[in-house]
Amino acid sequence: MIKLVTIVSLCVLVMHSSLVEAQPSKQSKCAKYKTKLDNIQSKQRQPNSVKRSNKLKEQELKAFKKWRKCQQGKLK
């Protein structure tokens, strides 16, 4: 009985680890969107004209929405 429990436990462990490796994590998948958002936000901290600030604000909103959709798994 103990051998059976041990074998089943090992099988479950192996199957779980293979499933985890097969699915890419959301962090690595969405990293490029997060990087782009971070870059835009760092540009916003620099002194800019009003026109440039408004464009960066639009870009930030777009990048945030795209990153958020990726995090939620709604991005194609």
N, C-alpha and C positions, 0 to 999 in steps of 0.2 A: 504493500500500500504506500509506503513512504517513497519507494522508487517511482511509483506512478505519479505521485504528487510532484516529485523533483523533476521528472521528465516533462510533465505538463507545464510547470513553472518555467523551465528553460525554454520550451517552445514559445510560450507567450512572450518571454523576454526577447528572444531573437526576432520574433515577428514585429514586436513593438519598435525595436531599434531599427529594423529595416524600413518600416513605415516612416519613422522620423527622418531618416536619411533621404528617403525618396522625395519628400515634400520640401521644397525650398521655403525657408522661413520668410515671413513678411518683411522682416527687417532688411535682409539682403536683397529681396525683390524690390523693395521700395526705396532703397538707399539713394538711388540717383535722383529721385524726386525730392527727398529730404535735403540732399546736398544743394540742389538748385534753389530750394526755398531758403536755406541758410545763407547762400551767396547773395540772394536778393536782399535779405534782411540785413546783412552786413553792409551792403551798398546804401541801404536806407539810413544807416547810422552815420554815414559820411555827410558833410555839408553839400546840399544840392539846391538847385533853383526850384521854384515852385512847380514849374512844368516837369522837371525831371522827377521830383518827389511824387507827383501825381501818377506818372508813368510807372514808377517803381511800386507804388501802391497797387495799381492794377495788376502788375506782374506778380506781386506777392499774393494777391487774392487768387489769381489763376493757379499759381504753383501750389498754394495751400489746398485748394479744392482738388487738384490732381493727386497730390500726396495723400490726402484724406481718403479719396476714392480707392487708391491703391491699398491703403491700410485696411479698408473695409472689404476689400476683395471685389469691388464693383468696376474695376478698370479692366478693359479688354486686353 
